[in-house]
């Protein structure tokens, strides 16, 4: 229940019979929409969040429900981390879409006053393009030089065509662009028949998307940087230690701008706006936060300093949680398929010892 001051008042903890608990869990999980199209959570154990019984908060079109469920297994729910999205069969090119993305990155250079330092836009030739949810990456050559363009709904980032790639030791494989959204792109040593990469925490291995001497890795397992990222030629294995080489971080991009800002600018000063702003900044230190400046605050559940916040923008819904000193951002959840669809647009659940938080 809520007090007249809007403070959260916890009710007494009362045990539920196991059969009631099971029915409740089934009811909550029934009718969920498709899995989120894009999620940036790193694999981690979720710390406990003490939540109130039967609390519902409705604001800005988003709802948070927190319900105490006694007698759960006591395990702390975690999230599944995937390896970077890649393809071993090479890259594909949607030429009209790639040209549009490159036009946008050219305008970003103009906005930053860097266009005069680049080869003319007419010399840019797309090599392949790739879409990962709201993130699009286009690989190209500008007057023969490698160039990468990363865009989201609101931002455009372009690599520095005049900077020397950050090469691995003794090879001509090197990073040209690395971003906080999980993009690692660069050039491949001509002697390599393909390129593989591996990372740690969690451990993964995957082939990179590659074509015409350019490669791309993308995924939240490698955000926000490339610490511990190693690359090697196709066929590299853990038994062949000499095949793996540390990939340095790429030079700074030539331009990274918010070229399509949200209008009006989202609230960052109210009692809900400030916590959301703080959460987004904290989340960006450990995971990808796409379109940071576009998110407007929705419902807020605050329990003794632990917070779960909902957010929305023109393109979707998100949640940002600060629980037990850890911050998690889940971005661009699926929208409703139709206006008359009675199912929730999205449900985010957080299992905690003795309870279940539902957003």
C-alpha positions as CSV (number, residue, x, y, z in Angstrom):
1,X,0.0,0.0,0.0
2,X,1.0,3.6,-0.4
3,X,1.0,6.2,2.4
4,X,-0.5,9.7,1.8
5,X,3.1,10.9,1.3
6,X,3.6,8.4,-1.5
7,X,6.1,6.4,0.6
8,X,6.3,2.7,0.2
9,X,4.9,0.8,3.3
10,X,5.7,-2.9,3.5
11,X,3.0,-5.2,4.7
12,X,3.7,-8.1,7.0
13,X,5.2,-11.1,5.3
14,X,2.7,-13.9,5.1
15,X,3.6,-17.4,3.7
16,X,1.8,-18.7,0.7
17,X,1.1,-22.4,0.1
18,X,3.3,-23.9,-2.6
19,X,0.3,-24.5,-4.9
20,X,-0.8,-20.9,-4.7
21,X,2.7,-19.7,-5.4
22,X,2.9,-21.9,-8.5
23,X,-0.4,-20.7,-9.8
24,X,0.7,-17.1,-9.3
25,X,3.9,-17.6,-11.2
26,X,2.2,-19.3,-14.1
27,X,-0.4,-16.5,-14.2
28,X,2.4,-13.8,-14.3
29,X,4.4,-15.5,-17.0
30,X,1.4,-16.5,-19.2
31,X,0.8,-14.3,-22.3
32,X,4.2,-12.7,-22.4
33,X,5.0,-11.0,-25.7
34,X,7.9,-12.1,-27.9
35,X,11.3,-11.8,-26.4
36,X,12.8,-8.3,-26.5
37,X,14.3,-7.4,-29.8
38,X,17.3,-5.8,-28.2
39,X,18.6,-6.2,-24.7
40,X,21.9,-5.0,-23.3
41,X,22.1,-6.8,-20.0
42,X,25.4,-8.3,-19.0
43,X,25.2,-11.7,-17.3
44,X,25.2,-11.1,-13.6
45,X,23.4,-12.4,-10.5
46,X,20.6,-10.0,-9.5
47,X,21.0,-8.8,-5.9
48,X,18.0,-9.0,-3.6
49,X,15.3,-6.4,-3.7
50,X,12.8,-6.3,-0.9
51,X,9.5,-5.5,-2.5
52,X,6.1,-4.6,-1.2
53,X,3.1,-6.9,-1.4
54,X,0.5,-6.0,-4.1
55,X,1.9,-2.6,-5.0
56,X,1.0,-1.0,-8.3
57,X,2.2,2.3,-9.6
58,X,1.0,3.7,-12.9
59,X,2.7,6.7,-14.6
60,X,3.5,7.8,-18.1
61,X,2.0,4.7,-19.7
62,X,4.3,2.4,-17.8
63,X,3.4,0.2,-14.8
64,X,5.5,-1.4,-12.1
65,X,4.1,-4.2,-9.9
66,X,6.0,-5.7,-7.0
67,X,4.6,-8.7,-5.3
68,X,6.0,-10.8,-2.4
69,X,6.1,-14.5,-3.2
70,X,7.1,-16.6,-0.2
71,X,8.7,-20.0,-0.5
72,X,10.6,-19.5,-3.8
73,X,13.7,-21.5,-4.4
74,X,15.8,-18.7,-3.1
75,X,17.9,-18.5,-6.2
76,X,18.8,-15.1,-7.6
77,X,17.7,-14.7,-11.2
78,X,20.3,-13.9,-13.8
79,X,20.2,-12.9,-17.4
80,X,21.6,-14.8,-20.4
81,X,24.6,-13.2,-22.1
82,X,25.2,-14.0,-25.7
83,X,28.3,-13.9,-27.8
84,X,28.7,-11.1,-30.3
85,X,26.4,-11.5,-33.3
86,X,28.4,-12.7,-36.2
87,X,28.2,-14.8,-39.3
88,X,30.8,-17.1,-40.6
89,X,29.4,-17.1,-44.1
90,X,30.5,-13.5,-44.8
91,X,28.6,-10.2,-44.9
92,X,25.7,-8.9,-46.9
93,X,25.0,-5.5,-48.4
94,X,21.7,-3.6,-48.6
95,X,23.0,-0.9,-50.9
96,X,20.2,1.7,-50.6
97,X,20.1,1.3,-46.8
98,X,23.9,1.5,-46.5
99,X,24.0,4.7,-48.6
100,X,21.4,6.3,-46.4
101,X,23.4,5.4,-43.3
102,X,26.6,6.8,-44.8
103,X,24.8,10.0,-45.7
104,X,23.8,10.4,-42.1
105,X,27.4,9.9,-40.9
106,X,28.6,12.4,-43.5
107,X,26.2,14.9,-42.0
108,X,27.5,14.0,-38.5
109,X,31.0,14.9,-39.8
110,X,29.7,18.2,-41.1
111,X,28.0,18.9,-37.8
112,X,31.3,18.4,-36.0
113,X,33.3,20.4,-38.6
114,X,35.3,17.4,-39.7
115,X,34.0,16.8,-43.2
116,X,36.8,18.8,-44.8
117,X,39.3,16.3,-43.4
118,X,37.7,13.3,-45.0
119,X,37.6,12.1,-48.6
120,X,34.5,13.5,-50.5
121,X,31.3,11.6,-49.8
122,X,31.2,10.6,-53.5
123,X,34.3,8.4,-52.9
124,X,32.6,6.4,-50.1
125,X,31.7,2.8,-51.2
126,X,29.8,0.6,-48.9
127,X,31.2,-2.9,-48.3
128,X,28.5,-4.5,-46.0
129,X,26.0,-3.4,-43.5
130,X,24.6,-5.0,-40.4
131,X,21.6,-4.4,-38.0
132,X,21.5,-5.4,-34.4
133,X,18.1,-4.1,-33.0
134,X,18.3,-0.3,-33.0
135,X,22.0,-0.3,-33.8
136,X,23.1,-0.3,-37.4
137,X,26.7,-0.5,-38.6
138,X,27.9,0.1,-42.2
139,X,31.4,-0.9,-43.3
140,X,32.8,1.2,-46.2
141,X,35.9,2.5,-47.9
142,X,36.4,6.2,-48.4
143,X,38.9,6.8,-51.3
144,X,40.1,3.3,-50.4
145,X,40.5,3.9,-46.7
146,X,38.5,1.8,-44.2
147,X,35.5,3.6,-42.6
148,X,32.7,2.5,-40.2
149,X,29.4,4.2,-39.6
150,X,27.3,3.3,-36.5
151,X,23.8,4.7,-36.1
152,X,20.9,4.4,-33.7
153,X,17.5,6.1,-33.7
154,X,19.1,9.3,-32.3
155,X,22.9,9.0,-32.7
156,X,25.5,8.8,-35.5
157,X,29.1,7.8,-34.9
158,X,31.8,7.6,-37.6
159,X,35.4,6.3,-37.4
160,X,38.4,8.5,-38.1
161,X,39.5,7.6,-41.6
162,X,42.8,9.4,-41.1
163,X,43.8,7.5,-37.9
164,X,46.0,4.4,-38.1
165,X,44.1,1.3,-37.0
166,X,45.1,-0.1,-33.6
167,X,46.9,-3.2,-34.9
168,X,47.5,-6.4,-32.9
169,X,51.1,-7.2,-32.3
170,X,53.0,-8.2,-35.5
171,X,49.9,-8.4,-37.8
172,X,47.9,-6.2,-40.0
173,X,44.6,-6.9,-38.2
174,X,43.5,-3.9,-36.2
175,X,40.6,-2.1,-34.7
176,X,39.2,1.0,-36.5
177,X,36.1,1.7,-34.4
178,X,35.0,0.5,-30.9
179,X,32.0,2.0,-29.2
180,X,30.1,1.7,-26.0
181,X,27.2,0.0,-27.8
182,X,29.2,-3.2,-28.5
183,X,30.6,-2.4,-31.9
184,X,34.2,-3.6,-32.6
185,X,35.2,-3.1,-36.3
186,X,38.4,-3.0,-38.2
187,X,40.7,-4.4,-40.8
188,X,41.8,-8.0,-41.3
189,X,45.4,-9.2,-42.1
190,X,45.5,-10.2,-45.8
191,X,47.1,-13.5,-44.8
192,X,44.2,-14.5,-42.7
193,X,41.4,-16.5,-44.4
194,X,38.9,-15.3,-41.8
195,X,38.9,-13.8,-38.3
196,X,37.7,-15.2,-35.0
197,X,37.4,-13.5,-31.7
198,X,37.1,-14.5,-28.1
199,X,36.3,-12.8,-24.8
200,X,36.1,-13.4,-21.1
201,X,33.5,-12.8,-18.3
202,X,31.6,-14.6,-19.7
203,X,33.8,-16.7,-22.0
204,X,32.8,-16.9,-25.7
205,X,34.3,-17.5,-29.1
206,X,32.7,-16.5,-32.5
207,X,33.7,-15.7,-36.1
208,X,33.5,-12.1,-37.1
209,X,31.4,-10.8,-40.0
210,X,34.0,-10.0,-42.6
211,X,34.2,-8.9,-46.3
212,X,36.8,-7.2,-48.5
213,X,39.4,-7.0,-45.7
214,X,36.9,-5.4,-43.1
215,X,35.4,-7.1,-40.1
216,X,32.7,-6.5,-37.5
217,X,31.9,-7.9,-34.1
218,X,28.8,-6.7,-32.3
219,X,27.1,-7.7,-29.1
220,X,26.6,-6.8,-25.4
221,X,29.1,-9.4,-24.3
222,X,31.8,-7.0,-25.4
223,X,30.5,-3.7,-24.1
224,X,31.4,-1.0,-23.2
225,X,34.9,-1.7,-24.3
226,X,37.2,-4.4,-25.6
227,X,39.1,-5.3,-22.4
228,X,40.2,-8.9,-22.8
229,X,39.1,-9.2,-26.4
230,X,41.4,-11.4,-28.5
231,X,41.4,-12.2,-32.2
232,X,43.0,-14.8,-34.4
233,X,42.7,-16.3,-37.9
234,X,40.0,-18.7,-38.9
235,X,40.7,-22.1,-37.2
236,X,42.3,-20.6,-34.1
237,X,41.7,-22.7,-31.0
238,X,42.5,-22.7,-27.3
239,X,45.1,-25.3,-27.9
240,X,47.0,-23.0,-30.3
241,X,47.8,-20.2,-27.9
242,X,50.0,-18.3,-30.4
243,X,47.0,-17.8,-32.7
244,X,45.3,-15.5,-30.3
245,X,46.4,-11.8,-30.1
246,X,45.1,-9.0,-27.9
247,X,43.1,-6.5,-29.9
248,X,43.7,-2.9,-28.8
249,X,41.0,-0.3,-28.5
250,X,40.5,1.6,-31.7
251,X,41.3,5.4,-32.1
252,X,38.6,7.8,-31.0
253,X,35.8,8.3,-33.6
254,X,35.9,11.4,-35.8
255,X,32.4,12.3,-34.8
256,X,29.7,11.0,-32.4
257,X,26.6,13.2,-32.3
258,X,23.0,13.2,-31.3
259,X,21.7,14.1,-34.7
260,X,18.0,13.2,-34.2
261,X,17.3,14.4,-30.6
262,X,14.0,13.7,-28.9
263,X,11.5,16.5,-28.9
264,X,10.7,17.8,-26.4
265,X,13.7,17.0,-24.4
266,X,12.9,14.3,-21.8
267,X,12.5,15.3,-18.1
268,X,15.7,15.1,-16.2
269,X,14.9,17.4,-13.2
270,X,11.7,16.0,-11.5
271,X,11.5,13.4,-8.7
272,X,11.4,10.7,-11.4
273,X,13.6,12.4,-14.0
274,X,16.6,12.8,-11.8
275,X,16.8,9.1,-10.7
276,X,16.4,8.0,-14.3
277,X,19.2,10.2,-15.4
278,X,21.5,9.0,-12.7
279,X,20.6,5.4,-13.5
280,X,21.3,5.8,-17.2
281,X,24.7,7.3,-16.5
282,X,25.6,4.5,-14.1
283,X,24.4,1.8,-16.5
284,X,26.6,3.2,-19.3
285,X,29.7,2.4,-17.3
286,X,29.1,-1.3,-17.6
287,X,26.7,-2.0,-20.4
288,X,25.3,-0.5,-23.6
289,X,22.7,2.2,-23.2
290,X,21.2,3.1,-26.6
291,X,19.8,6.6,-27.2
292,X,20.5,7.8,-23.6
293,X,19.2,11.3,-24.2
294,X,15.8,10.0,-25.5
295,X,14.4,8.2,-22.5
296,X,11.6,9.9,-20.6
297,X,10.8,8.7,-17.0
298,X,7.9,6.4,-16.4
299,X,6.9,4.5,-13.2
300,X,9.4,4.4,-10.3
301,X,9.6,1.9,-7.5
302,X,11.9,3.0,-4.7
303,X,12.5,0.7,-1.7
304,X,15.2,1.8,0.7
305,X,17.5,3.1,-2.0
306,X,16.9,0.1,-4.3
307,X,15.1,1.4,-7.4
308,X,13.4,0.0,-10.5
309,X,12.5,2.6,-13.1
310,X,10.6,2.4,-16.3
311,X,11.3,4.6,-19.3
312,X,9.9,5.2,-22.7
313,X,10.7,7.1,-25.9
314,X,9.2,7.3,-29.4
315,X,10.5,3.8,-30.3
316,X,9.9,1.6,-27.3
317,X,10.1,0.9,-23.6
318,X,13.1,0.3,-21.2
319,X,13.8,-0.4,-17.6
320,X,16.7,0.8,-15.5
321,X,17.4,-0.8,-12.1
322,X,19.7,0.1,-9.3
323,X,19.7,-2.8,-6.8
324,X,22.3,-3.7,-4.2
325,X,24.9,-1.4,-5.7
326,X,24.5,-2.8,-9.3
327,X,22.9,-1.1,-12.2
328,X,21.1,-2.8,-15.1
329,X,19.5,-1.3,-18.2
330,X,17.1,-3.2,-20.5
331,X,16.4,-1.2,-23.6
332,X,13.9,-1.2,-26.5
333,X,11.5,-3.8,-25.3
334,X,8.9,-5.0,-27.9
335,X,6.0,-2.8,-28.7
336,X,2.4,-4.1,-29.0
337,X,1.6,-5.8,-32.2
338,X,-1.7,-4.1,-32.6
339,X,-3.7,-1.4,-30.8
340,X,-6.3,-3.9,-29.6
341,X,-3.8,-6.5,-28.4
342,X,-4.7,-7.1,-24.7
343,X,-1.3,-8.5,-23.8
344,X,1.3,-6.4,-22.1
345,X,3.7,-4.7,-24.5
346,X,6.5,-6.0,-22.3
347,X,7.0,-7.6,-18.9
348,X,10.3,-7.5,-17.1
349,X,10.7,-9.9,-14.2
350,X,13.3,-10.0,-11.5
351,X,13.6,-13.0,-9.2
352,X,14.9,-12.4,-5.7
353,X,15.2,-14.6,-2.7
354,X,11.7,-15.0,-1.4
355,X,10.1,-12.7,-4.0
356,X,9.4,-11.7,-7.5
357,X,9.4,-8.1,-8.9
358,X,7.4,-7.6,-12.1
359,X,7.7,-4.4,-14.2
